Amino acid sequence: MNTMQNEVPRRYGILEQAQSTNEVERTCESIRQLGYGVIDGGYSREQLAMLADAFDQVQQSYASRHGGIEVLRSIDEHNTIRLPLAHDPLFLELATNSRILDICSRLISGYAVLNQQNGVINPPNGKQYNQGAWHRDLPYQHFVSSRPLAINALFCLDAFTIENGATMVLPASHRQEAFPSDHFVKTQALQVSASAGSFIVLDCMVFHSGGVNTTARPRRAVNHVYTIPLIRQQIDLPSALGDGFTGDSKLRRLLGYDVHQPGSVAEYLAGRPKIS
């Protein structure tokens, strides 16, 4: 037992203190302060094996459906699976993980919409891939907000280690508008190791990058971005999935059916509530 962790830190002159008493609250506090946190997804070994098998099957069928791996390679999409929940219900269950939705409800005002879900492969043997560069998940934006506009929940299908290119973050960079200096990046970047079945959860304005996978095996993950409803989805999920995809009102709201963009003035007016 680590007695240092169980001791109450000494302090003086303190009148106010944040409280965090469970794993979700602690993760939220870490995201607010540092821009990132890690939380266990609550999956058994058997469930992880099922997800891994589904990932591999969807990866193969996805490549075939979209012209083959070389076609995807030509547009730098060969290490990404767009919207896997459209191909296997296990990934819809992943996107509705109760701990992640609880985090979103605490950090995002109003309600959150699933902006995107992507399978991500970090290729082996030190190969470059498109997520291996510093970025924000709201790219090209240089501002800060008092609370998150979007949350990134990266599910670790495989363990994230230093050797296989665990995600790197610049702690607290969600609080600064500009990308830090090269010296700061080189000296302050932190690599986030996480066990299989965990989520690495980020404020989408924190700068982060995939690491270099020096092992002989690809490292697999499934990324989710949840946003305020104002932000347009990467892929129009209601159109991609169809109106009959689900009748569950909470799930429809999460998938963006409640914020579908009107196609005409007439459609907009038809959606306005009548004054009683």
C-alpha positions in Angstrom: 0.0 0.0 0.0 1.3 3.5 -0.9 0.8 5.4 2.3 1.8 8.7 0.6 -1.3 8.5 -1.6 -3.5 7.8 1.3 -2.3 10.8 3.4 -4.1 14.1 3.2 -1.7 16.7 1.7 -0.6 19.4 4.1 -1.9 22.8 3.2 -2.6 26.3 4.7 -4.6 29.3 3.6 -7.1 27.1 1.7 -10.7 28.2 1.8 -12.1 26.3 -1.2 -11.3 22.8 -2.6 -12.7 20.8 -5.5 -14.2 17.4 -4.5 -13.8 14.1 -6.4 -14.9 10.9 -4.7 -15.2 8.4 -7.5 -13.4 7.4 -10.8 -15.6 9.5 -13.1 -15.2 12.6 -10.9 -11.5 12.1 -10.7 -11.2 11.7 -14.4 -13.3 14.9 -15.0 -11.1 16.8 -12.6 -8.0 15.6 -14.4 -9.5 16.7 -17.7 -10.4 20.1 -16.4 -6.9 20.7 -14.9 -4.6 18.9 -17.3 -6.7 18.3 -20.4 -6.6 14.5 -20.2 -7.4 11.5 -18.0 -7.6 7.7 -18.1 -10.6 5.7 -17.0 -11.3 1.9 -17.1 -14.1 1.1 -19.5 -15.5 -1.7 -17.4 -15.0 -4.5 -19.9 -14.3 -8.1 -19.2 -11.5 -10.1 -20.9 -14.2 -11.9 -22.9 -15.8 -8.6 -24.1 -12.4 -7.2 -25.1 -11.7 -10.4 -27.2 -15.1 -9.9 -28.9 -14.3 -6.3 -29.7 -10.9 -7.2 -31.0 -12.3 -9.8 -33.3 -15.0 -7.4 -34.5 -12.4 -4.7 -35.1 -10.3 -7.1 -37.3 -13.4 -8.2 -39.3 -14.7 -4.7 -39.9 -11.2 -3.6 -40.9 -11.2 -6.2 -43.7 -14.7 -5.7 -44.9 -14.3 -1.9 -44.7 -11.2 -2.0 -47.0 -13.1 -4.2 -49.5 -16.2 -2.0 -49.5 -14.1 1.1 -50.3 -11.9 -0.1 -53.1 -9.2 -2.1 -51.4 -6.3 -1.2 -49.1 -4.2 0.4 -51.9 -7.0 2.8 -52.8 -7.3 3.8 -49.1 -3.5 4.1 -48.9 -3.5 6.5 -51.8 -5.6 8.9 -49.8 -3.9 8.2 -46.5 -7.0 6.4 -45.1 -5.5 2.9 -44.8 -5.0 3.1 -41.0 -8.5 4.4 -40.3 -12.0 2.8 -40.2 -14.7 5.4 -40.4 -17.9 4.9 -38.4 -17.4 1.2 -37.4 -20.7 1.4 -35.4 -22.5 1.3 -38.8 -21.0 -2.2 -39.4 -21.2 -3.9 -36.0 -23.5 -3.2 -33.1 -20.6 -3.8 -30.6 -19.2 -0.4 -31.6 -22.5 1.3 -31.0 -22.3 -0.2 -27.5 -18.8 1.1 -27.2 -19.9 4.6 -28.2 -22.6 4.5 -25.5 -20.3 3.4 -22.6 -22.0 4.7 -19.5 -18.8 6.0 -17.9 -17.9 8.0 -21.0 -21.4 9.4 -21.3 -21.3 10.3 -17.6 -18.1 12.3 -18.2 -19.6 14.0 -21.2 -22.7 15.0 -19.2 -20.5 16.6 -16.5 -18.2 18.4 -18.8 -20.3 19.5 -21.8 -23.1 21.9 -21.2 -26.6 20.9 -22.4 -26.1 17.6 -24.1 -23.5 15.9 -26.3 -23.7 14.6 -29.8 -21.4 11.9 -31.2 -19.5 13.8 -33.8 -17.4 10.8 -35.0 -16.2 7.3 -34.3 -13.1 6.0 -36.0 -11.1 2.8 -35.7 -7.4 3.8 -35.6 -4.4 1.6 -36.4 -0.9 2.6 -35.3 1.2 0.6 -37.8 4.1 -1.5 -36.6 7.9 -1.2 -37.1 8.0 2.6 -36.8 5.9 3.5 -39.8 4.4 6.9 -39.9 0.6 7.4 -39.8 -1.8 10.4 -40.1 -2.4 10.7 -36.3 1.3 10.7 -35.5 1.5 14.5 -35.7 0.6 17.1 -33.1 -3.0 18.4 -33.4 -6.2 19.3 -31.6 -9.3 17.4 -32.3 -10.9 20.7 -33.2 -8.1 21.5 -35.7 -7.1 24.9 -36.9 -8.7 26.5 -33.8 -6.7 28.9 -31.6 -8.9 29.9 -28.8 -9.7 28.7 -25.3 -13.1 28.2 -23.6 -14.1 28.1 -20.0 -15.6 24.6 -20.4 -15.1 21.8 -23.1 -16.8 22.2 -26.4 -15.8 18.6 -27.3 -14.5 15.5 -25.6 -12.3 12.8 -27.2 -12.6 9.3 -25.8 -9.9 7.0 -27.2 -10.7 3.4 -26.4 -7.6 1.2 -26.0 -8.4 -2.0 -27.7 -4.7 -3.0 -27.2 -2.7 -1.8 -24.2 -1.0 1.6 -24.9 2.7 1.4 -24.1 5.8 3.4 -24.7 7.0 0.7 -27.1 3.8 0.6 -29.3 3.3 4.4 -29.5 1.1 5.4 -26.6 -0.6 8.8 -27.1 1.4 11.8 -26.2 -0.1 14.9 -24.7 1.0 18.5 -23.8 -0.6 18.8 -20.3 -2.8 21.9 -19.8 -2.4 23.0 -23.4 -6.2 23.3 -23.7 -5.7 26.5 -21.6 -3.4 28.2 -24.2 -4.4 29.5 -27.6 -1.2 29.0 -29.5 0.8 25.7 -30.1 3.8 25.8 -27.7 7.3 26.3 -28.9 9.3 23.3 -30.2 11.5 23.4 -27.1 8.4 23.1 -24.8 7.0 20.3 -26.9 10.3 18.3 -26.7 10.7 18.8 -23.0 7.2 18.7 -21.7 5.3 16.1 -23.8 4.0 13.3 -21.7 3.3 9.8 -23.0 0.1 8.3 -21.6 0.3 4.5 -21.0 -3.1 2.7 -20.5 -4.2 -0.8 -20.2 -6.4 -2.6 -22.8 -10.0 -1.7 -22.1 -9.3 1.8 -20.8 -10.3 5.1 -22.4 -7.9 7.9 -22.7 -10.2 10.9 -22.4 -9.1 14.4 -23.7 -10.5 17.9 -23.8 -10.5 18.2 -27.6 -8.5 21.4 -27.3 -5.5 19.8 -25.7 -2.6 19.2 -28.1 -1.8 15.5 -28.6 -0.2 13.1 -31.0 0.1 9.4 -31.6 3.5 8.0 -30.7 5.8 5.8 -32.8 5.0 2.0 -32.7 8.3 0.3 -32.6 6.8 -3.2 -32.0 6.1 -5.8 -34.7 2.3 -5.6 -34.1 -0.2 -2.9 -35.0 -1.8 -1.1 -32.1 -5.6 -0.8 -32.3 -7.9 1.8 -30.8 -11.4 3.3 -31.4 -11.7 7.0 -31.2 -14.9 8.9 -30.2 -15.5 12.6 -30.3 -18.5 14.0 -28.5 -19.4 17.7 -29.1 -21.9 20.4 -28.3 -24.7 20.1 -30.8 -23.6 23.3 -32.6 -20.6 21.5 -34.1 -21.2 19.7 -37.4 -20.6 16.0 -37.4 -17.6 14.6 -39.4 -20.0 12.3 -41.2 -23.8 13.1 -41.2 -24.8 10.2 -39.0 -28.6 10.4 -39.5 -28.0 10.3 -43.2 -25.4 7.5 -43.1 -27.4 5.3 -40.7 -30.9 6.0 -41.9 -34.0 7.2 -40.0 -34.9 3.6 -39.0 -31.5 2.9 -37.3 -33.0 3.3 -33.9 -36.2 4.4 -32.2 -34.6 5.1 -28.8 -35.0 8.8 -28.2 -31.8 9.2 -26.1 -29.7 7.3 -28.6 -31.2 9.3 -31.5 -30.2 12.5 -29.7 -26.7 11.2 -29.1 -26.3 10.3 -32.8 -27.5 13.7 -33.9 -31.0 13.1 -35.2 -32.3 16.0 -33.1 -30.0 18.5 -34.8 -30.5 17.4 -38.4 -29.9 20.5 -40.7 -33.1 21.6 -42.5 -32.7 21.3 -46.3 -35.0 24.2 -47.1 -36.9 27.2 -45.6 -40.1 25.1 -45.7 -38.5 22.3 -43.8 -37.1 24.8 -41.2 -40.5 26.4 -40.7 -42.2 23.0 -40.4 -39.9 22.2 -37.5 -40.7 25.3 -35.5 -43.0 24.7 -32.4 -46.4 26.4 -32.6 -47.1 29.1 -30.1 -49.8 28.0 -27.7 
